[in-house]
Amino acid sequence: MTRLWQMVSVSLVLVLVLAAMPPVVRGEVASPDSVGEAFQQEQDVLVYGEPVEGVIDNQIFTQAWSLESQAADRVQVRVERLDGNLIPDVSLQDLSGNSLSRSGADDTRAVATIRDYKLPGPGNYQVVVGRDRGETGETSGAYRLTVEALGLGVEHPHNTTIVDVVEYDTSVSGEITPEHWQHVYTLTGQTGDIVRITATRESGTLQPRVELQDVNGETLATGYADELGVTAAFNSYELKADGQFRVLVYRDRGIDGGTAGEYTLTARLLGAGEDSASLSAPPTPLEDYDEVQQGTITHARWYEDWQFTALASDLITITVTRLPGADNTLRPQVLVLGGAGQELRRGSVDLSGATAVIDRYKLSTPGAYTVRVLRERGKPGVTTGQYELRVDLLGSGEGSPILAPITGAVENGVPSEGEITHARWADSWTYAGQAGDRLDIVATRTDGTLVPRIEILDANQQSLRSGQVAATGDMASLLQYELPTSAEYYIVVSRDRGQDGATMGAYSLMIQLSE
């Protein structure tokens, strides 16, 4: 009987103790007037950065708040006393009540902080606010609870969703925050494009990083913040395929970083791929020699093609000159390409850095040729700007239609006037001669630099005799030449060295019977 009474007594004590224990409050904090009520309110869900308030006293000495996470977020939990003598503590728990992280009050005894904790993953958690020594504690008072995101999880939609499109040479702006510390853009490029991507801090403490990825998220190039922590860039990367790429801007150390601020992002095209649409335009026709043309070299169009048609094996000089201008950095090169696009001759930039020349190049055949103006180093080069192009004819090729027409007829004792140019470096005159006549034929320079030569041809235009050039270089003569037969002859006045010569000018041609 005594043993039975003892068991009953113990049971009654346990019931009384359990009845006296206050429940754990979840959700809205009850008012002091409702302390004796049963607290069954639905849990409020904490929102990052939005404080909530509650009260801890002898009846309610722990309160739980629900926290939902979409990713493995990095958080800070702070509880601060608002009134009373509350010495707070706080713990972060899973739904089973297992403590993940806990902090007691700091030296002020007014604040308890879980300073930096990374959640295990997405899911539901609870933040439990209590007091020093819990049920046996003696402090009470109102508090404010704030949960801040130091960095949302890498897999959080904020950090994975495309925020915008970035195009070559057009800047976009954004702001890195703890809730959105990684921004993802798309970039469309072509095989062979050389790109440089730069992110520059515009405000705040942001130490940026920038990354180029393929469509599958594989990293292709990464740019880290410079020594000042202001700009992140990688020098250049050549795209290996056509299509869409991902450009990431994020803060140094990513989710574990602590910087934030506004930035400007620029994806610069340093050199378009060889198959780029910007380089596929047909060559611009050059209608005539000796005309000045203008063009522009850019990163997207780092070479321009011009095309001309030669009617013979002409001797030409091609000159490309950078136009003046503070923003013009072009260091030009020039190529001559054959009918199959093969390189025939190259002219590199001179010591001035402003001019490239292919000097006195003789075309091997008549036909279509391409002049390609490009920048030094081609696609990987860095210079851009406007230029002038000249293709100068220095001597028409043998058989050129320009040389074919007869200049005119010359008569005894009557001077005939003519002019030698690069295009027409030889004039043909007809002369009706009689067998046995002895002739003095003289060509004299009247203007310019011409060093003349004289030759007499038969009716079939076969050479009979050439004249002599005077030591002064301003006259050529064929004296005492006896005509072998009565016929039409051709008197050819040309310049010294013919097509390869350099002199031009006016002349006077005189034929007289020798005394």
Steps between C-alpha positions, in 0.01 A plus 500: 500500500785736591679426167182565304450833677860601417446430129180703496677787681783507242251502212308790650821700540600443135157609378520817710851581372408447133189710544709785639755503204436769236465387137747593219340781302515476119400800296351818622599588856214494748421813701565498877124499555470158336773321692261245643357407159617207291725634218415313178557783244638405159872569462594821320762456228805719547597716207865592448567854611156557655514517883235340723439563868410282795496483880676259734380469862457241770201343324641520143872444520550360147345602171549328163480668159480320166770556238466367145795480263512420128871424507801457723490863606761669714326688780546718807252484788485788750287545810513831689325601820243777466400540867520327836807316614486217247830322437418333168630191335410358160532171321444383145337159482366252249138392524594209724634743759865420437714805560705604198653814649456688826615824658469646846503869583808707425690711753222757509256226607247671274576333165541141385624439148565199279737693282559274204336165432447318172182295492543136400264541207150608399224425748319613813682608815404674821665779694446458873540805723547444874660647806815433690458173700164439338225385737709570807603843378377816659510759220214613280413766247412577138744424220549554130602208276659557158621234262715636220626321192874539471480312174224297341602149401682442174202304367246766600297628202630851560850376420413271209226678304603701193466868582572656161675478164838664444606593149842580364622850587179598681517544877240378748471585868405305810531490877649219706329443836513215754160385367628510142878471503524334158349635179473281189487648148492345155736592217470388139825454312655329199787260457829684504374814674758636741327655801595687814247533783534767767303572817572830674374612840296819486402528868525326836766255608457248221810303401378352174581184315392417148475162334427368151329162477371282222131416479554201731654714774860392437743781582694632201670806648500686832596856586593592858491841665808715443727629776259783573209259519306710249519322165496135401588388147678231305718614214343302218332174412434354155161333466515144375143473375200698381211553735407624842735541793449593867665802659508504881565801721542426869682621805838380617464172695143457374254390768772540763584855393397815676512775237210659314435785260411611149705402195524545125551196277645521149571217256745636244558340163875521443494323166215340308538140387613444143153374404323792665227675306682828556792370292297327229406813306617491135806707407448863410586563132787731413394656173827669408859518605634807682177581685488553877261271688411506869415215735473415867647213698306392811513202734200350323644573155875474546564476128336649192532377143521708185511355149638625170544353154832527321497492119866402484797424722493846647761644734326643807566647845242458776502742794289492815524798735336551838289815512580759769300491822561455869276193511652343192743231614513298178832339408421385146615211287414432136489184289461423130295186445478300179198360325475208743547718807866405535737756646735641236668784684482665843579849618555552874468817701803728484697653787254787526225251583267679261575368150531165324624476140536234233746681277540442124334163477464354150189290450575169338193487274193698407197426720317580822703575812400575859660759725445410866550773758533369853644596833837383630469143635161462333224356714702495827609860440374786711512809280206655316428810293450660161745482211560613142578254222669574167585254225731691270587383149874541444511333162241331282588144408613402154195449283285734705222664299625831636821461296334380180357814332712688247587843632499667160699557181825692485630687194840628397586827659180529701540454878248274672417532868434209733499401867628192679312381811508192720193368327631576149874486526547456122349694209488359143511741205466405133737634232474453125858454382676457167773252428846649535392799708740584780322620810590683818240410766513693828276492809556784747351536848294815535357445850522268796768244578484300179816326385393419141591212272439458125453189289398450137288198402411356160147457368470175702612688809831316512785705645749641247715734705506676838626847571746627755419690820696818548724531803269775623208254507263747340531385140522184290605491135536264206717670237583421140270202486441385138158352429527160332177527300208721427237415763319610812722497802431532873692743716474403868576757769527344846664563832825357623445143631155487346233350729745488789604860455415780734509815286209683339447818307430679174722480194541627148568259208674625186592309181722668240682384192872489566715745306 
